[in-house]
Each structure stands twice: as C-alpha cells, then as structure tokens.
Amino acid sequence: MSITERELLMLQDNLQLHATLAEKAAFFASQVNDPEIRQVLQQLQRGHERHVESVVQHINQASAGGMGVMGTQQVFPYATQSPQVF
C-alpha cells in the first residue's frame, strides 16, 4: 500500500499548518506578560510540535515498512528529528 502524491500533499499541508501554529504560539508566548497566558500558549506550542513529530514518525515508519511514499519532497523541515526525504 502506497501513500499517493495527493495524500502526501495533504499531510504536508497539515504539517505546515501545525508548524505555523506552533511558531505563532511560541511568538505570542514570548510577547505576553501574564504568566498564565504564557503557559497556555506554551502548552499549545508543545501540542502542535508533538502532533507534527507524531505524523512525521508515522510517515517515516510507513515508508521504512515497505508501504512506500510517492513523491520527492521533504516531509517536514520543522520536526526535531531528522526529516525523511522521499
């Protein structure tokens, strides 16, 4: 079973969205003075980062497990682990 080009593009869009949300949450957390709001924004940031890492890990496992991925683009440059290039 292969991930199609369309599915890969949808995953990339989703990952980019979550990366943007994590970056915005980090930015706003650095700008606020209220510690409770800062904490909520930092939790949002970590949640989006965990989501991204989880999806990237599943894609990489699917690719390594012989499921294959069609396409040649890097999945996600923002992830903390080394990104998988297909």
N, C-alpha and C positions, 0 to 999 in steps of 0.2 A: 504494500500500500504506500503510495507516494503522496506527499503534500503537493498540491498543484501550485502553479505560479500565482493564481488568484488567491488561494488560501495563504500563501506566503506573504503576498502584498497586504492582505487583511491583517495578518499577525504583525507585520512591520508597522502598519498604521496604528494598531492598538498599542504596540510597544512604544512608539514615538509619542503617542498621546500620554501614556503613563510617565514617560521620561519628562515630558514638558510639565506635567502636573507636579512631579517630584521637584523639579527645578524651581517652579514658581512657589511651591510651599516652602522650600529652603530659603528663597529670596525673601519672601514675606516674613518668615520666622526671624530672619536677621534684621528686619526693619521695625518690628513691633517692640514696645517697651513692656507690655503686660506679660508676665511670665506664664500665665495660664494659657493665653492665646498662643504664645510661642511654643509651648508644649504640645498643644493640639496640632499646630502646623508641622512640628517636627514628627509627630506621630503619623500625620498624613503623608509626609515625605517618605518615611520609612515603609509605610504600607505600599505606596506606589513602587518604591525600589524593590521590595520583596516580590511584588507581582511580576515585575519585569524579569527579575532573576529567575523566578519560577518558570515563566513561559520560555525564556531562553534555554533553560536547562531541559525542559521537555522537548523543545525543538532539537536540541543537540543530541539528546538520547534517542529520539526517533530517527535522526539521521545516522547515528552510530549503530543503531539496531537493525539497519538494513531497510528501514522504511523509505529512506531516500527523501530528498527535497529537491524540487525542480527550481532552478534559478541560480543566479550567480552573485547576488547582493549580500552584503554583510547583514546579519540579522539585527544586531543592536549594538552600537558602539558605546552606549552608556552603561552597560552592565559591568559589575565589578569583576566578573570572571572574564577570561579571555573569550571574545566573541567568536562564534563559529562562522566561517565563511563557506558558502555553498557554491 
